[in-house]
Amino acid sequence: MSWILGGGAKQAAAAVGQVAGVFKPNAEASEARGHAYDGAALGQYAAEFAHARRGWFDGLVDGLNRLVRPVITFGLLGILPAVVIWPEGAAIAFAALALLPAGYWALVTVIIGFYFGGRMQLKAQDFQKSVQSAADHAPEVIANVKRLRTALSPNEAVDDDPELALELAQGFAEGENAAIVAWQKEGRRS
């Protein structure tokens, strides 16, 4: 009886917990592992910048590492004014570049994709978030447009809704738009 009520029940519960841990990880342990991983990454990053610079060469190499994207960008954009200012030289340069093999262009594409690809992926993810945000607000915008359209119809009075009257006073004039009326009259004449 003591095995059923005491130690046996505890052993069975521990066994069930171990079996369940195979199918679903422990959330608390998972969070602890994630925290330790983040701490180690931040520690490694801090250790990289903890030592003082050893000299001018370290500063030069660090500065060159930060110049890759701006140099590629300004170099590619600099081609446009160079072609306009010096078209003969640009024609010679482009003819020389056309002689390079396809493998070289593949390598250049990979290098530029490496430097700009990560940033492009982040921007694409931000764009997807903004599209989702706009989709989330779409029902509210549609409801506001319908409300404004019904308020602008001559059958309903705006005086019953003070908020709508304020919106209309700020964004729309009462009655017809004079510019549209003039345009319609002018269009009928011609």
VENPE-V212519 format. One record per residue. N is the residue number from 1. OMEGA is omega in whole degrees, -180 to 180 (* if undefined). NEAR is the number of other C-alpha atoms within 8 Angstrom. Layout:
n->{N	N}
omega->{OMEGA	OMEGA}
near->{NEAR	NEAR}
//
This chain:
n->{1	2	3	4	5	6	7	8	9	10	11	12	13	14	15	16	17	18	19	20	21	22	23	24	25	26	27	28	29	30	31	32	33	34	35	36	37	38	39	40	41	42	43	44	45	46	47	48	49	50	51	52	53	54	55	56	57	58	59	60	61	62	63	64	65	66	67	68	69	70	71	72	73	74	75	76	77	78	79	80	81	82	83	84	85	86	87	88	89	90	91	92	93	94	95	96	97	98	99	100	101	102	103	104	105	106	107	108	109	110	111	112	113	114	115	116	117	118	119	120	121	122	123	124	125	126	127	128	129	130	131	132	133	134	135	136	137	138	139	140	141	142	143	144	145	146	147	148	149	150	151	152	153	154	155	156	157	158	159	160	161	162	163	164	165	166	167	168	169	170	171	172	173	174	175	176	177	178	179	180	181	182	183	184	185	186	187	188	189	190}
omega->{-180	178	-179	-176	-174	-172	-178	179	179	179	179	179	178	179	178	178	179	179	179	179	178	-176	-180	-177	178	-176	-178	178	178	177	179	178	178	179	179	178	179	179	179	179	178	177	178	179	179	180	180	-177	-177	-177	178	178	-177	-179	-177	-178	177	178	179	-179	178	178	178	178	-178	-175	-171	-178	179	-179	178	-178	-178	176	179	178	179	178	-176	179	179	179	-179	-177	-172	-174	-180	179	178	179	178	-179	-180	176	177	179	179	180	-179	-178	-178	178	178	-179	176	179	178	179	179	-179	-179	176	178	-176	-177	-175	180	179	179	179	178	179	178	178	176	178	179	178	-180	177	179	178	178	178	178	-179	-176	180	179	-180	179	179	178	179	178	-180	179	180	179	179	-179	179	-176	-177	-175	179	180	-175	-179	-177	-177	179	180	178	178	178	-179	180	-179	-172	-175	175	178	180	-177	178	-176	-179	180	178	179	180	179	179	-179	-180	-179	-180	-174	*}
near->{4	7	8	8	8	8	9	10	10	8	8	8	8	8	8	8	8	8	8	8	9	7	6	6	8	7	6	6	8	9	8	8	8	8	8	8	8	8	8	8	8	8	8	8	8	8	8	7	7	6	6	5	7	6	6	7	7	9	9	8	8	8	8	8	7	7	8	9	9	7	8	9	8	8	8	8	8	8	8	8	8	10	10	7	6	8	9	6	8	10	8	8	8	8	8	8	7	6	6	8	6	6	6	8	9	8	8	8	8	8	8	10	8	8	10	9	9	8	8	8	8	8	8	8	8	8	8	8	8	8	8	8	8	8	8	7	8	8	8	7	8	8	8	8	8	8	8	9	8	8	11	7	7	6	4	8	7	9	6	5	7	8	6	10	10	8	9	10	9	6	6	7	8	6	4	7	7	6	6	8	9	8	8	8	8	8	7	6	5	4}
//
